[in-house]
């Protein structure tokens, strides 16, 4: 039951991150003013309208994990210190400062996109979403 709840929270957080706007924009350059170096990724990872279609991959600057009272939420975010709609807990970027975050897949059955070469798998949720950290520029 706890695993289902965590996956539901992770899926909710991913949706919140995907629809929060922002994103890399401008050809995949991000990081201005957030303490991270600028990072570029393929424009194909910029989700049109904030959410990828059909399990395709999308990128943001950070893969953030927030923990609070034994629960964990992961999300893609352009702010390495928080997930949108998460107001409590301790949040940490799981990717290195010279990496960006990618998620592929969707909640429920369906295709799971392929991340760029050189990415490392950090988390696969039972809900069908896989999180990666990828080197900037790849």
C-alpha positions in Angstrom: 0.0 0.0 0.0 2.8 2.4 0.9 4.5 1.6 -2.5 1.3 2.5 -4.3 1.0 5.7 -2.4 4.6 6.7 -3.2 4.1 5.9 -6.8 0.9 7.9 -6.9 2.8 10.8 -5.3 5.6 10.5 -7.8 3.2 10.4 -10.7 1.4 13.4 -9.3 4.7 15.3 -8.8 5.7 14.4 -12.4 2.5 15.8 -13.7 2.9 18.9 -11.6 6.4 19.3 -12.8 5.4 18.7 -16.4 2.6 21.3 -16.3 4.4 23.9 -14.3 5.8 25.6 -17.3 9.3 27.0 -17.5 11.3 24.3 -18.9 14.5 24.6 -20.8 13.1 26.7 -23.7 15.5 28.6 -25.9 17.0 25.5 -27.5 17.5 23.6 -24.2 19.6 26.1 -22.3 18.8 26.3 -18.6 20.4 27.3 -15.4 20.5 31.1 -15.4 20.3 32.4 -11.9 19.7 29.0 -10.2 23.3 28.3 -9.1 23.7 25.6 -11.8 25.7 26.0 -14.9 23.9 26.4 -18.1 23.0 23.0 -19.6 21.9 22.1 -23.1 19.9 19.0 -24.2 18.3 18.0 -27.5 15.2 20.1 -28.4 13.3 16.9 -28.9 13.2 16.6 -25.1 11.3 19.9 -24.7 7.7 18.8 -24.2 5.3 20.9 -26.2 2.6 22.3 -24.0 4.4 21.2 -20.8 3.7 17.4 -21.1 5.2 14.8 -23.4 2.9 12.7 -25.6 2.5 9.0 -25.4 5.4 8.1 -23.0 8.0 10.2 -24.9 10.9 11.6 -22.9 11.1 15.1 -21.6 13.9 17.1 -19.9 14.2 19.6 -17.1 17.3 20.9 -15.3 17.1 18.7 -12.2 15.7 15.4 -10.9 14.6 16.5 -7.4 13.8 14.1 -4.6 11.9 15.5 -1.7 11.5 13.5 1.5 9.1 14.2 4.4 8.0 11.9 7.2 9.2 8.7 5.5 7.7 9.5 2.1 9.6 10.4 -1.0 8.5 12.4 -4.1 10.6 12.6 -7.2 10.0 15.1 -10.0 11.7 16.9 -12.9 12.1 20.6 -12.1 14.0 23.6 -13.3 14.6 24.5 -9.7 17.0 22.0 -8.1 15.7 22.8 -4.6 12.0 21.9 -4.9 9.2 20.1 -6.7 6.2 22.1 -7.7 3.3 21.8 -5.2 5.6 20.2 -2.6 5.7 22.6 0.4 7.4 20.5 3.1 10.4 18.3 3.4 14.0 18.2 2.4 14.7 18.3 -1.4 17.9 17.3 -3.1 18.9 17.2 -6.8 19.8 13.7 -7.7 21.8 14.7 -10.8 25.2 16.2 -10.8 25.7 19.9 -11.6 26.9 19.0 -15.2 23.8 16.8 -15.8 20.1 17.4 -16.7 17.2 15.2 -15.8 15.0 13.2 -18.2 11.8 11.2 -17.6 10.4 8.7 -20.1 7.1 6.8 -19.9 3.7 7.5 -18.7 1.4 6.3 -15.9 -0.2 3.0 -17.0 0.5 0.8 -19.9 2.0 2.3 -23.1 5.3 3.0 -24.7 8.4 4.2 -22.9 10.7 6.5 -24.9 14.4 6.1 -25.2 16.7 8.7 -23.4 19.7 10.1 -25.1 22.9 8.0 -25.1 25.1 8.4 -22.0 22.2 8.8 -19.6 22.2 6.9 -16.3 19.1 5.3 -15.0 18.2 6.4 -11.5 14.7 5.3 -10.8 12.0 3.3 -12.5 8.5 3.5 -10.9 6.0 0.7 -11.0 3.6 3.3 -12.5 5.6 3.2 -15.8 7.9 6.3 -15.5 11.7 6.0 -15.7 14.0 8.8 -14.5 17.5 9.5 -15.8 20.4 11.9 -15.4 22.2 12.8 -18.6 25.4 14.7 -19.4 24.9 18.3 -20.5 25.2 18.6 -24.2 24.1 15.1 -25.0 
